[in-house]
Amino acid sequence: MTMPYVGALFGTIAGVMAIMLHSSIHKIEEGHLAVYYRGGALLTTPNGPGYHIMLPFITTYRAVQVNFPFSPQTNVYFLHSGGVMIYFDRIEVVNMLVPLAVVDIVRNYTADYDKTLIFNKIHHELNQFCSVHTLQEVYIELFDIIDENLKTALQKDLNVMAPGLTIQAVRVTKPKIPEAIRRNFELMEAEKTRLLITAQTQKVVEKEAETERKKAIIEAQKVAQVAEIQFQQKVMEKETEKRISEIEDAAFLAREKAKADAEYYTAAKFAEANRLKLTPEYLELMKYQAIAANSKIYFGQDIPNMFVEGSNSPLKPNAEQDLL
């Protein structure tokens, strides 16, 4: 065997080994799991992120995203109940797949499970929604609840068909409608906006008028309350003056009564004292004192009789004579 032949053989072997090594080594990105097929059969052991080796040409793999895969779908056409064809420019679904459920979901629905489990269901739900609602409802009135309705319907089916697959969010763009109808909607919305502005302006004016009316009522109530307070104050002042006058009258009456009682008591005591004094002996004493104090001297035969108790004989004029 010549040297060129040996070199060519080693080169061929090295090339084949390099090709096999290149085919067997593969890299899995973060957030993905690798599922393997050998002879068309799905293996039950997935691999996580990193470099891995597999049997070349016999084993193949698919990387399945498990953390929030973003699945958009564009230009989805529907026919609403009025017969007008509309389409949604873009429908986006964000889901999350539990790593332990990857093998079962891939076995049942392939690695492109989102087409089977998500977008087919989206087509069905949107078709049902558009078929039972008018264009006005789909385009304006109920558009804001389409996302949440789709998410709820998808998750309800996934809980039964593919446990471990969770819908995180559904975003649906504004549906595209024929240009003529769109212009009519724009004109209608502009008119509604104008009417709404007019209504709001009227409400503002009514609110201001109501505010002014309430302010006037409050001012009137305040004036009435002030007048009532002043009236109550005057009434209280008059009542106070009346009570003071009553107290003064009662005090004066009490003083006068006390004075009259004192005078009556004094007079009564004086009368009682006089009554007690008017004894025969006292009267006799007073008579003698009166005679002793008299500056006249009486002469005559009846002079002794004037000192006799019980004598009523008058003195004769010729029996008396004044001595100065």
Secondary structure, 3 states (H helix, E strand, C coil): CCHHHHHHHHHHHHHHHHHHHHHHEEEECCCEEEEEEECCEECCCCECCEEEECCCCCEEEEEEECCCCEEEEEEEEEECCCCCEEEEEEEEEEEEECHHHHHHHHHHHCCCHHHHHHHHHHHHHHHHHHHHCCHHHHHHHCHHHHHHHHHHHHHHHHHHHCCCEEEEEEEECCEECCHHHHHHHHHHHHHHHHHHHHHHHHHHHHHHHHHHHHHHHHHHHHHHHHHHHHHHHHHHHHHHHHHHHHHHHHHHHHHHHHHHHHHHHHHHHHHHHHHHHCCHHHHHHHHHHHHHCCCCCECCCCCHHHHCCCCCCCCCHHHECCCC
